[in-house]
Amino acid sequence: MEVKEMAKNTGRGHRVGAVKSRSEFKRGTTWFKRDTGTGRILNGSPNQHKGVRNEK
């Protein structure tokens, strides 16, 4: 199993660096986080996820 380096939490409400292997998209009023390797939806939230890139 390969361990991937994730973004670092600063404790000040933001991250340093992007979260790798994740993207997010919006459906209606909900933001969904997706694993870019498998395409699987991981999480839904009314707010955007910090440090995760948006899909076009």
C-alpha distance matrix in Angstrom:
0.0 3.8 6.5 9.6 13.0 15.2 19.0 21.0 23.4 26.9 28.6 31.3 30.4 28.3 25.0 24.7 22.8 21.4 18.5 16.1 15.0 17.9 21.5 24.4 27.6 30.8 32.5 35.8 35.5 31.8 28.8 25.6 22.1 19.9 16.3 17.2 14.3 15.4 18.8 18.5 20.8 19.3 22.5 26.2 28.5 32.2 31.3 29.0 25.6 25.6 23.8 22.7 24.2 26.8 26.9 30.1
3.8 0.0 3.8 6.4 9.8 12.4 16.2 18.3 21.1 24.4 26.5 29.0 28.2 25.8 22.4 21.7 19.6 18.4 15.8 13.2 12.7 15.9 19.5 22.7 26.1 29.4 31.5 34.9 34.4 30.8 27.6 24.7 21.0 18.9 15.2 15.6 13.2 15.1 18.3 18.4 20.6 19.1 22.0 25.6 27.7 31.1 29.8 27.2 23.8 23.4 21.3 20.3 21.7 24.5 24.8 28.1
6.5 3.8 0.0 3.8 6.6 9.2 12.9 14.7 17.4 20.7 22.8 25.4 24.7 22.5 19.0 18.5 16.8 15.9 13.3 11.4 11.8 14.6 18.3 21.4 25.0 28.1 30.5 33.6 32.8 29.2 26.0 23.3 19.6 18.1 14.8 15.6 14.0 16.0 18.7 18.6 20.0 18.0 20.5 24.0 25.6 29.0 27.5 24.9 21.3 20.6 18.6 18.2 20.1 23.1 24.0 27.4
9.6 6.4 3.8 0.0 3.8 6.2 9.9 12.3 15.3 18.5 20.9 23.1 22.3 19.6 16.1 15.4 13.3 12.2 9.9 7.8 8.8 11.7 15.3 18.5 22.2 25.5 28.1 31.2 30.4 27.0 23.5 21.1 17.3 16.0 12.9 13.3 12.4 15.0 17.1 17.4 18.6 16.7 19.0 22.2 23.6 26.8 24.9 22.1 18.6 17.6 15.3 14.9 16.6 19.8 20.8 24.2
13.0 9.8 6.6 3.8 0.0 3.8 6.9 8.9 12.2 15.2 17.8 20.0 19.5 16.8 13.1 12.0 10.3 10.1 8.5 7.6 10.1 12.3 15.7 18.7 22.4 25.6 28.5 31.4 30.2 27.0 23.4 21.6 17.8 17.2 14.7 15.1 15.0 17.8 19.4 19.6 20.2 18.1 19.7 22.6 23.4 26.3 24.0 21.1 17.6 15.9 13.4 13.9 15.9 19.4 21.1 24.4
15.2 12.4 9.2 6.2 3.8 0.0 3.8 6.5 9.3 12.6 15.0 17.0 16.1 13.4 9.9 9.6 8.2 7.6 5.5 6.2 9.0 10.1 13.3 15.9 19.7 22.6 25.5 28.2 26.8 23.7 20.2 18.6 15.0 15.0 13.2 14.1 14.8 17.3 18.2 18.1 18.0 15.7 16.8 19.4 19.9 22.7 20.3 17.5 13.9 12.2 10.0 10.8 13.3 16.8 18.9 22.3
19.0 16.2 12.9 9.9 6.9 3.8 0.0 3.8 6.6 9.5 12.3 13.7 12.9 9.9 6.3 5.9 5.1 5.5 5.0 7.4 10.9 11.1 13.4 15.5 19.2 21.8 25.1 27.4 25.7 22.9 19.4 18.5 15.2 16.0 15.0 15.7 17.2 19.7 20.0 20.0 19.3 17.0 17.3 19.4 19.2 21.5 18.6 15.8 12.4 9.8 7.5 9.5 12.1 15.7 18.4 21.6
21.0 18.3 14.7 12.3 8.9 6.5 3.8 0.0 3.8 6.3 9.3 11.2 11.3 8.9 5.6 5.3 6.8 8.6 8.6 11.2 14.6 14.6 16.8 18.6 22.1 24.3 27.6 29.7 27.6 24.8 21.6 21.1 18.0 19.2 18.3 19.4 20.8 23.1 23.5 23.2 22.2 19.6 19.5 21.3 20.7 22.8 19.8 17.4 14.1 11.1 9.6 12.4 15.2 18.7 21.7 24.8
23.4 21.1 17.4 15.3 12.2 9.3 6.6 3.8 0.0 3.8 5.8 8.0 8.0 6.6 4.7 6.5 9.1 10.6 10.4 13.7 16.7 15.9 17.7 18.7 22.0 23.8 26.9 28.6 26.1 23.5 20.6 20.5 17.9 19.8 19.5 21.1 22.8 24.7 24.7 23.9 22.4 19.6 18.8 20.2 19.0 20.8 17.8 16.0 12.9 9.9 9.8 12.9 16.1 19.2 22.5 25.6
26.9 24.4 20.7 18.5 15.2 12.6 9.5 6.3 3.8 0.0 3.8 5.3 7.1 6.2 5.8 6.9 10.5 12.8 13.5 16.8 20.0 19.2 20.6 21.4 24.5 26.0 29.2 30.5 27.8 25.7 22.9 23.3 21.0 23.1 23.1 24.4 26.3 28.3 28.1 27.5 25.8 23.0 21.9 23.0 21.3 22.6 19.4 17.8 15.2 11.8 11.9 15.4 18.3 21.3 24.8 27.7
28.6 26.5 22.8 20.9 17.8 15.0 12.3 9.3 5.8 3.8 0.0 3.8 5.8 7.2 8.2 10.4 13.8 15.5 15.7 19.2 22.1 20.8 22.1 22.4 25.2 26.2 29.2 30.2 27.2 25.1 22.8 23.5 21.5 24.1 24.3 26.1 28.1 29.7 29.4 28.3 26.3 23.2 21.7 22.5 20.5 21.6 18.6 17.7 15.4 12.5 13.6 17.0 20.2 22.8 26.3 29.2
31.3 29.0 25.4 23.1 20.0 17.0 13.7 11.2 8.0 5.3 3.8 0.0 3.8 5.8 8.2 10.5 13.9 15.7 16.6 20.3 23.2 21.6 22.3 22.2 24.8 25.5 28.6 29.3 26.1 24.5 22.3 23.6 22.0 24.8 25.5 27.0 29.4 31.1 30.3 29.5 27.2 24.5 22.6 22.8 20.4 20.9 17.6 16.8 15.1 12.0 13.4 16.9 19.7 22.0 25.7 28.3
30.4 28.2 24.7 22.3 19.5 16.1 12.9 11.3 8.0 7.1 5.8 3.8 0.0 3.8 7.2 10.4 13.2 14.1 14.7 18.5 21.1 19.1 19.3 18.9 21.2 21.8 24.8 25.5 22.3 20.7 18.6 20.0 18.7 21.7 22.8 24.4 27.0 28.5 27.4 26.5 24.1 21.5 19.4 19.3 16.7 17.1 13.8 13.1 11.6 8.8 10.8 14.1 17.0 18.9 22.6 25.2
28.3 25.8 22.5 19.6 16.8 13.4 9.9 8.9 6.6 6.2 7.2 5.8 3.8 0.0 3.8 6.9 9.5 10.5 11.7 15.4 18.3 16.5 16.8 16.9 19.5 20.6 23.9 25.0 22.3 20.5 17.8 18.9 17.2 19.8 20.6 21.8 24.4 26.2 25.3 24.8 22.7 20.4 18.7 19.0 16.9 17.6 14.0 12.3 10.4 6.8 7.7 11.3 14.0 16.4 20.1 22.7
25.0 22.4 19.0 16.1 13.1 9.9 6.3 5.6 4.7 5.8 8.2 8.2 7.2 3.8 0.0 3.8 6.1 7.5 8.7 12.2 15.4 14.2 15.2 16.1 19.2 20.9 24.4 26.0 23.7 21.5 18.3 18.7 16.3 18.3 18.5 19.5 21.8 23.9 23.4 23.2 21.5 19.2 18.3 19.2 17.8 19.1 15.7 13.3 10.7 7.0 6.2 9.9 12.6 15.6 19.1 21.9
24.7 21.7 18.5 15.4 12.0 9.6 5.9 5.3 6.5 6.9 10.4 10.5 10.4 6.9 3.8 0.0 3.8 6.9 9.1 11.9 15.5 15.2 16.3 17.9 21.1 23.2 26.8 28.7 26.6 24.4 21.1 21.2 18.6 20.0 19.7 20.0 22.0 24.7 24.4 24.7 23.5 21.5 21.0 22.2 21.1 22.5 19.0 16.2 13.7 10.0 7.9 11.4 13.4 16.8 20.0 22.6
22.8 19.6 16.8 13.3 10.3 8.2 5.1 6.8 9.1 10.5 13.8 13.9 13.2 9.5 6.1 3.8 0.0 3.8 6.7 8.9 12.5 12.6 13.8 15.9 19.2 21.7 25.3 27.6 26.0 23.7 20.1 19.8 16.9 17.8 17.2 17.0 19.0 21.9 21.7 22.4 21.6 20.0 20.1 21.4 20.8 22.4 19.1 15.9 13.3 10.1 6.9 9.5 10.8 14.5 17.4 20.0
21.4 18.4 15.9 12.2 10.1 7.6 5.5 8.6 10.6 12.8 15.5 15.7 14.1 10.5 7.5 6.9 3.8 0.0 3.8 6.0 9.3 9.0 10.0 12.3 15.7 18.5 22.0 24.5 23.2 20.7 17.0 16.5 13.5 14.1 13.7 13.4 15.7 18.5 18.1 18.9 18.1 16.8 17.1 18.5 18.3 20.1 17.0 13.6 10.9 8.6 4.8 6.1 7.4 11.2 13.9 16.7
18.5 15.8 13.3 9.9 8.5 5.5 5.0 8.6 10.4 13.5 15.7 16.6 14.7 11.7 8.7 9.1 6.7 3.8 0.0 3.8 6.7 6.3 8.4 11.0 14.6 17.6 20.8 23.5 22.3 19.3 15.6 14.4 11.0 11.4 10.6 11.1 13.1 15.6 15.4 15.8 15.2 13.5 14.1 16.1 16.4 18.8 16.3 13.0 9.8 8.4 5.5 5.4 7.8 11.3 13.6 17.0
16.1 13.2 11.4 7.8 7.6 6.2 7.4 11.2 13.7 16.8 19.2 20.3 18.5 15.4 12.2 11.9 8.9 6.0 3.8 0.0 3.8 5.5 8.4 11.8 15.4 18.8 21.8 24.9 24.2 21.1 17.4 15.6 11.9 11.1 9.2 8.8 10.2 13.2 13.6 14.6 14.9 13.8 15.3 17.7 18.7 21.3 19.1 15.8 12.8 11.9 9.0 7.8 8.8 12.2 13.5 16.8
15.0 12.7 11.8 8.8 10.1 9.0 10.9 14.6 16.7 20.0 22.1 23.2 21.1 18.3 15.4 15.5 12.5 9.3 6.7 3.8 0.0 3.8 7.0 10.6 13.9 17.5 20.1 23.5 23.2 20.0 16.4 14.0 10.3 8.4 5.9 5.2 6.5 9.4 10.0 11.2 12.1 11.6 13.8 16.4 18.1 20.9 19.4 16.2 13.5 13.7 11.3 8.9 9.4 11.9 12.2 15.6
17.9 15.9 14.6 11.7 12.3 10.1 11.1 14.6 15.9 19.2 20.8 21.6 19.1 16.5 14.2 15.2 12.6 9.0 6.3 5.5 3.8 0.0 3.8 7.0 10.5 13.9 16.6 19.9 19.5 16.3 12.7 10.3 6.8 5.6 4.8 5.4 8.2 10.1 9.3 9.9 9.7 9.2 10.7 12.9 14.4 17.2 15.7 12.6 10.1 10.9 9.2 6.1 7.0 9.0 9.8 13.5
21.5 19.5 18.3 15.3 15.7 13.3 13.4 16.8 17.7 20.6 22.1 22.3 19.3 16.8 15.2 16.3 13.8 10.0 8.4 8.4 7.0 3.8 0.0 3.8 7.1 10.6 13.6 16.8 16.7 13.9 10.2 8.4 5.8 5.3 6.7 6.4 10.1 11.5 9.4 10.5 9.6 10.0 10.8 11.9 13.2 15.3 13.9 10.6 9.2 10.6 9.3 5.5 4.9 5.6 6.2 10.0
24.4 22.7 21.4 18.5 18.7 15.9 15.5 18.6 18.7 21.4 22.4 22.2 18.9 16.9 16.1 17.9 15.9 12.3 11.0 11.8 10.6 7.0 3.8 0.0 3.8 7.0 10.1 13.1 12.9 10.2 6.5 5.4 4.3 5.7 8.8 9.4 13.0 13.5 10.7 11.1 9.0 9.7 9.3 9.2 10.2 12.0 10.9 8.0 7.7 10.2 10.1 6.5 6.2 4.9 5.9 9.3
27.6 26.1 25.0 22.2 22.4 19.7 19.2 22.1 22.0 24.5 25.2 24.8 21.2 19.5 19.2 21.1 19.2 15.7 14.6 15.4 13.9 10.5 7.1 3.8 0.0 3.8 6.8 10.0 10.5 8.5 5.6 5.5 6.8 8.0 11.4 11.7 15.3 15.3 11.9 12.3 10.0 11.6 10.9 9.6 10.6 11.4 11.1 8.9 10.1 12.9 13.2 9.9 8.9 5.9 5.5 7.9
30.8 29.4 28.1 25.5 25.6 22.6 21.8 24.3 23.8 26.0 26.2 25.5 21.8 20.6 20.9 23.2 21.7 18.5 17.6 18.8 17.5 13.9 10.6 7.0 3.8 0.0 3.8 6.4 6.9 5.7 4.4 6.2 9.0 10.9 14.7 15.3 18.8 18.4 14.9 14.8 11.9 13.4 11.7 9.3 9.5 9.3 9.7 8.7 11.0 14.2 15.3 12.5 11.8 8.7 8.7 10.0
32.5 31.5 30.5 28.1 28.5 25.5 25.1 27.6 26.9 29.2 29.2 28.6 24.8 23.9 24.4 26.8 25.3 22.0 20.8 21.8 20.1 16.6 13.6 10.1 6.8 3.8 0.0 3.8 6.1 5.5 6.5 7.6 11.1 12.6 16.4 17.3 20.5 19.3 15.7 15.2 12.3 14.3 12.6 9.8 10.6 10.1 11.8 11.8 14.1 17.5 18.9 16.0 15.4 12.3 11.6 12.4
35.8 34.9 33.6 31.2 31.4 28.2 27.4 29.7 28.6 30.5 30.2 29.3 25.5 25.0 26.0 28.7 27.6 24.5 23.5 24.9 23.5 19.9 16.8 13.1 10.0 6.4 3.8 0.0 3.8 5.7 8.2 10.4 14.1 16.1 19.9 20.9 24.2 23.0 19.4 18.7 15.6 17.1 14.9 11.5 11.3 9.7 11.8 12.8 15.7 19.0 20.9 18.5 18.1 15.0 14.7 15.1
35.5 34.4 32.8 30.4 30.2 26.8 25.7 27.6 26.1 27.8 27.2 26.1 22.3 22.3 23.7 26.6 26.0 23.2 22.3 24.2 23.2 19.5 16.7 12.9 10.5 6.9 6.1 3.8 0.0 3.8 6.9 9.9 13.5 16.3 20.0 21.5 24.8 23.9 20.5 19.5 16.0 16.7 13.8 10.2 8.8 6.3 8.6 10.4 13.5 16.7 19.1 17.3 17.5 14.8 15.5 16.4
31.8 30.8 29.2 27.0 27.0 23.7 22.9 24.8 23.5 25.7 25.1 24.5 20.7 20.5 21.5 24.4 23.7 20.7 19.3 21.1 20.0 16.3 13.9 10.2 8.5 5.7 5.5 5.7 3.8 0.0 3.8 6.4 10.0 12.9 16.6 18.4 21.6 20.6 17.4 16.1 12.4 12.9 10.0 6.4 5.6 4.7 7.2 8.5 10.9 14.5 16.8 14.7 15.4 13.1 13.9 15.6
28.8 27.6 26.0 23.5 23.4 20.2 19.4 21.6 20.6 22.9 22.8 22.3 18.6 17.8 18.3 21.1 20.1 17.0 15.6 17.4 16.4 12.7 10.2 6.5 5.6 4.4 6.5 8.2 6.9 3.8 0.0 3.8 6.7 9.9 13.5 15.2 18.5 18.0 15.0 14.0 10.5 10.8 8.3 5.6 5.2 5.9 6.3 5.9 7.8 11.4 13.3 10.9 11.6 9.7 10.8 13.1
25.6 24.7 23.3 21.1 21.6 18.6 18.5 21.1 20.5 23.3 23.5 23.6 20.0 18.9 18.7 21.2 19.8 16.5 14.4 15.6 14.0 10.3 8.4 5.4 5.5 6.2 7.6 10.4 9.9 6.4 3.8 0.0 3.8 6.5 10.2 12.2 15.3 14.4 11.5 10.2 6.7 7.3 5.7 4.3 6.5 8.8 9.4 8.3 8.6 12.2 13.5 10.5 11.4 9.9 10.3 13.2
22.1 21.0 19.6 17.3 17.8 15.0 15.2 18.0 17.9 21.0 21.5 22.0 18.7 17.2 16.3 18.6 16.9 13.5 11.0 11.9 10.3 6.8 5.8 4.3 6.8 9.0 11.1 14.1 13.5 10.0 6.7 3.8 0.0 3.8 7.0 9.3 12.3 12.1 9.7 8.6 5.8 5.5 5.2 6.3 8.4 11.3 10.9 8.9 7.5 10.5 11.1 8.0 9.4 9.1 9.9 13.4
19.9 18.9 18.1 16.0 17.2 15.0 16.0 19.2 19.8 23.1 24.1 24.8 21.7 19.8 18.3 20.0 17.8 14.1 11.4 11.1 8.4 5.6 5.3 5.7 8.0 10.9 12.6 16.1 16.3 12.9 9.9 6.5 3.8 0.0 3.8 6.0 8.8 8.4 6.0 5.6 4.4 5.5 7.4 9.3 12.0 14.9 14.6 12.4 10.9 13.4 13.0 9.5 10.0 10.0 9.5 13.0
16.3 15.2 14.8 12.9 14.7 13.2 15.0 18.3 19.5 23.1 24.3 25.5 22.8 20.6 18.5 19.7 17.2 13.7 10.6 9.2 5.9 4.8 6.7 8.8 11.4 14.7 16.4 19.9 20.0 16.6 13.5 10.2 7.0 3.8 0.0 3.8 5.5 5.8 5.2 5.4 6.4 6.8 9.7 12.4 15.1 18.2 17.7 15.2 13.0 14.8 13.7 10.5 11.2 12.1 11.7 15.1
17.2 15.6 15.6 13.3 15.1 14.1 15.7 19.4 21.1 24.4 26.1 27.0 24.4 21.8 19.5 20.0 17.0 13.4 11.1 8.8 5.2 5.4 6.4 9.4 11.7 15.3 17.3 20.9 21.5 18.4 15.2 12.2 9.3 6.0 3.8 0.0 3.8 5.7 5.2 7.6 9.2 10.4 13.0 15.2 17.7 20.4 19.6 16.7 14.8 16.1 14.4 11.0 10.5 11.3 10.1 13.3
14.3 13.2 14.0 12.4 15.0 14.8 17.2 20.8 22.8 26.3 28.1 29.4 27.0 24.4 21.8 22.0 19.0 15.7 13.1 10.2 6.5 8.2 10.1 13.0 15.3 18.8 20.5 24.2 24.8 21.6 18.5 15.3 12.3 8.8 5.5 3.8 0.0 3.8 5.9 8.1 10.9 11.9 15.1 17.8 20.6 23.6 22.9 20.1 18.0 19.1 17.3 14.2 14.0 15.1 13.8 16.7
15.4 15.1 16.0 15.0 17.8 17.3 19.7 23.1 24.7 28.3 29.7 31.1 28.5 26.2 23.9 24.7 21.9 18.5 15.6 13.2 9.4 10.1 11.5 13.5 15.3 18.4 19.3 23.0 23.9 20.6 18.0 14.4 12.1 8.4 5.8 5.7 3.8 0.0 3.8 5.3 8.9 10.4 14.0 16.6 19.8 23.0 22.9 20.6 18.7 20.5 19.2 16.0 16.0 16.4 14.8 17.7
18.8 18.3 18.7 17.1 19.4 18.2 20.0 23.5 24.7 28.1 29.4 30.3 27.4 25.3 23.4 24.4 21.7 18.1 15.4 13.6 10.0 9.3 9.4 10.7 11.9 14.9 15.7 19.4 20.5 17.4 15.0 11.5 9.7 6.0 5.2 5.2 5.9 3.8 0.0 3.8 6.6 9.2 12.2 14.2 17.4 20.2 20.3 18.1 16.8 19.1 18.1 14.5 14.1 13.8 11.9 14.6
18.5 18.4 18.6 17.4 19.6 18.1 20.0 23.2 23.9 27.5 28.3 29.5 26.5 24.8 23.2 24.7 22.4 18.9 15.8 14.6 11.2 9.9 10.5 11.1 12.3 14.8 15.2 18.7 19.5 16.1 14.0 10.2 8.6 5.6 5.4 7.6 8.1 5.3 3.8 0.0 3.8 6.2 9.5 11.9 15.4 18.5 19.1 17.5 16.0 18.6 18.3 14.9 15.4 15.2 13.9 16.9
20.8 20.6 20.0 18.6 20.2 18.0 19.3 22.2 22.4 25.8 26.3 27.2 24.1 22.7 21.5 23.5 21.6 18.1 15.2 14.9 12.1 9.7 9.6 9.0 10.0 11.9 12.3 15.6 16.0 12.4 10.5 6.7 5.8 4.4 6.4 9.2 10.9 8.9 6.6 3.8 0.0 3.8 6.1 8.1 11.7 14.8 15.6 14.3 13.2 16.2 16.6 13.3 14.2 13.6 12.9 16.0
19.3 19.1 18.0 16.7 18.1 15.7 17.0 19.6 19.6 23.0 23.2 24.5 21.5 20.4 19.2 21.5 20.0 16.8 13.5 13.8 11.6 9.2 10.0 9.7 11.6 13.4 14.3 17.1 16.7 12.9 10.8 7.3 5.5 5.5 6.8 10.4 11.9 10.4 9.2 6.2 3.8 0.0 3.8 7.2 10.4 14.0 14.5 13.4 11.5 14.4 15.0 12.3 14.2 14.4 14.6 18.1
22.5 22.0 20.5 19.0 19.7 16.8 17.3 19.5 18.8 21.9 21.7 22.6 19.4 18.7 18.3 21.0 20.1 17.1 14.1 15.3 13.8 10.7 10.8 9.3 10.9 11.7 12.6 14.9 13.8 10.0 8.3 5.7 5.2 7.4 9.7 13.0 15.1 14.0 12.2 9.5 6.1 3.8 0.0 3.8 6.8 10.5 11.3 10.8 9.4 12.7 14.3 12.0 14.2 14.1 14.9 18.2
26.2 25.6 24.0 22.2 22.6 19.4 19.4 21.3 20.2 23.0 22.5 22.8 19.3 19.0 19.2 22.2 21.4 18.5 16.1 17.7 16.4 12.9 11.9 9.2 9.6 9.3 9.8 11.5 10.2 6.4 5.6 4.3 6.3 9.3 12.4 15.2 17.8 16.6 14.2 11.9 8.1 7.2 3.8 0.0 3.8 7.1 8.7 9.1 9.1 12.8 15.0 12.8 14.6 13.6 14.6 17.5
28.5 27.7 25.6 23.6 23.4 19.9 19.2 20.7 19.0 21.3 20.5 20.4 16.7 16.9 17.8 21.1 20.8 18.3 16.4 18.7 18.1 14.4 13.2 10.2 10.6 9.5 10.6 11.3 8.8 5.6 5.2 6.5 8.4 12.0 15.1 17.7 20.6 19.8 17.4 15.4 11.7 10.4 6.8 3.8 0.0 3.8 5.3 6.9 7.7 11.2 14.1 12.7 14.7 13.8 15.5 18.2
32.2 31.1 29.0 26.8 26.3 22.7 21.5 22.8 20.8 22.6 21.6 20.9 17.1 17.6 19.1 22.5 22.4 20.1 18.8 21.3 20.9 17.2 15.3 12.0 11.4 9.3 10.1 9.7 6.3 4.7 5.9 8.8 11.3 14.9 18.2 20.4 23.6 23.0 20.2 18.5 14.8 14.0 10.5 7.1 3.8 0.0 3.8 6.9 9.3 12.5 15.6 14.5 16.0 14.6 16.4 18.5
31.3 29.8 27.5 24.9 24.0 20.3 18.6 19.8 17.8 19.4 18.6 17.6 13.8 14.0 15.7 19.0 19.1 17.0 16.3 19.1 19.4 15.7 13.9 10.9 11.1 9.7 11.8 11.8 8.6 7.2 6.3 9.4 10.9 14.6 17.7 19.6 22.9 22.9 20.3 19.1 15.6 14.5 11.3 8.7 5.3 3.8 0.0 3.8 6.5 9.1 12.4 11.8 13.5 12.6 15.2 17.4
29.0 27.2 24.9 22.1 21.1 17.5 15.8 17.4 16.0 17.8 17.7 16.8 13.1 12.3 13.3 16.2 15.9 13.6 13.0 15.8 16.2 12.6 10.6 8.0 8.9 8.7 11.8 12.8 10.4 8.5 5.9 8.3 8.9 12.4 15.2 16.7 20.1 20.6 18.1 17.5 14.3 13.4 10.8 9.1 6.9 6.9 3.8 0.0 3.8 6.4 9.1 8.2 9.8 9.2 12.1 14.5
25.6 23.8 21.3 18.6 17.6 13.9 12.4 14.1 12.9 15.2 15.4 15.1 11.6 10.4 10.7 13.7 13.3 10.9 9.8 12.8 13.5 10.1 9.2 7.7 10.1 11.0 14.1 15.7 13.5 10.9 7.8 8.6 7.5 10.9 13.0 14.8 18.0 18.7 16.8 16.0 13.2 11.5 9.4 9.1 7.7 9.3 6.5 3.8 0.0 3.8 6.5 5.9 8.8 9.5 12.6 15.6
25.6 23.4 20.6 17.6 15.9 12.2 9.8 11.1 9.9 11.8 12.5 12.0 8.8 6.8 7.0 10.0 10.1 8.6 8.4 11.9 13.7 10.9 10.6 10.2 12.9 14.2 17.5 19.0 16.7 14.5 11.4 12.2 10.5 13.4 14.8 16.1 19.1 20.5 19.1 18.6 16.2 14.4 12.7 12.8 11.2 12.5 9.1 6.4 3.8 0.0 3.8 5.6 8.7 10.6 14.1 17.0
23.8 21.3 18.6 15.3 13.4 10.0 7.5 9.6 9.8 11.9 13.6 13.4 10.8 7.7 6.2 7.9 6.9 4.8 5.5 9.0 11.3 9.2 9.3 10.1 13.2 15.3 18.9 20.9 19.1 16.8 13.3 13.5 11.1 13.0 13.7 14.4 17.3 19.2 18.1 18.3 16.6 15.0 14.3 15.0 14.1 15.6 12.4 9.1 6.5 3.8 0.0 3.8 6.6 9.5 12.9 15.9
22.7 20.3 18.2 14.9 13.9 10.8 9.5 12.4 12.9 15.4 17.0 16.9 14.1 11.3 9.9 11.4 9.5 6.1 5.4 7.8 8.9 6.1 5.5 6.5 9.9 12.5 16.0 18.5 17.3 14.7 10.9 10.5 8.0 9.5 10.5 11.0 14.2 16.0 14.5 14.9 13.3 12.3 12.0 12.8 12.7 14.5 11.8 8.2 5.9 5.6 3.8 0.0 3.8 6.6 9.6 12.9
24.2 21.7 20.1 16.6 15.9 13.3 12.1 15.2 16.1 18.3 20.2 19.7 17.0 14.0 12.6 13.4 10.8 7.4 7.8 8.8 9.4 7.0 4.9 6.2 8.9 11.8 15.4 18.1 17.5 15.4 11.6 11.4 9.4 10.0 11.2 10.5 14.0 16.0 14.1 15.4 14.2 14.2 14.2 14.6 14.7 16.0 13.5 9.8 8.8 8.7 6.6 3.8 0.0 3.8 6.7 9.6
26.8 24.5 23.1 19.8 19.4 16.8 15.7 18.7 19.2 21.3 22.8 22.0 18.9 16.4 15.6 16.8 14.5 11.2 11.3 12.2 11.9 9.0 5.6 4.9 5.9 8.7 12.3 15.0 14.8 13.1 9.7 9.9 9.1 10.0 12.1 11.3 15.1 16.4 13.8 15.2 13.6 14.4 14.1 13.6 13.8 14.6 12.6 9.2 9.5 10.6 9.5 6.6 3.8 0.0 3.8 6.5
26.9 24.8 24.0 20.8 21.1 18.9 18.4 21.7 22.5 24.8 26.3 25.7 22.6 20.1 19.1 20.0 17.4 13.9 13.6 13.5 12.2 9.8 6.2 5.9 5.5 8.7 11.6 14.7 15.5 13.9 10.8 10.3 9.9 9.5 11.7 10.1 13.8 14.8 11.9 13.9 12.9 14.6 14.9 14.6 15.5 16.4 15.2 12.1 12.6 14.1 12.9 9.6 6.7 3.8 0.0 3.8
30.1 28.1 27.4 24.2 24.4 22.3 21.6 24.8 25.6 27.7 29.2 28.3 25.2 22.7 21.9 22.6 20.0 16.7 17.0 16.8 15.6 13.5 10.0 9.3 7.9 10.0 12.4 15.1 16.4 15.6 13.1 13.2 13.4 13.0 15.1 13.3 16.7 17.7 14.6 16.9 16.0 18.1 18.2 17.5 18.2 18.5 17.4 14.5 15.6 17.0 15.9 12.9 9.6 6.5 3.8 0.0
